[in-house]
Amino acid sequence: MKGKIYVYLKKKVLDPQGKAVENALKTLGFEEVKNVRVGKFFEIEADSSFEGSAEERMNEYCKKLLVNGVIEDFKVEVVEE
């Protein structure tokens, strides 16, 4: 199986890195930029020797290691099973 995991700060959490990128883009002349949020992306390949669905398994990866549930949300996409 292969999956993509997108991790991003919850909307209520301040994103100083995103704000810095937003300001830099505006400084470079891209005045149309209104908001930037910075996140993380994981592409994971694994064999399917586990029980259950691939999406459930990737959710476990997130909850146990990849995501800080207090300040981050995530989205899982299974590319192939």
C-alpha positions, 0 to 999 in steps of 0.5 A: 500500500501507499499513502499520503498524509498531510499534517497542518496546524489547527485553525485556532493555532498561531502559525508563525512560520506561515506568517513569515512566508506570507510576509516574504511573498508580499515583500517579493511583490506577490501582494495577492497572498492573503494567508499562508499556513505551513504543514508537513507531508508524508508519503509512506509505502508499506506492505499489507501484512496487517489486519484492517484497512490501509486508511485505518492503519495510516490513521494509527501512524498519525495518532501514535507518532506523526501528529501532535493531536493537541495542535495539529490536524491531518488528512490521509489519502490511500493511493494504492492498496 
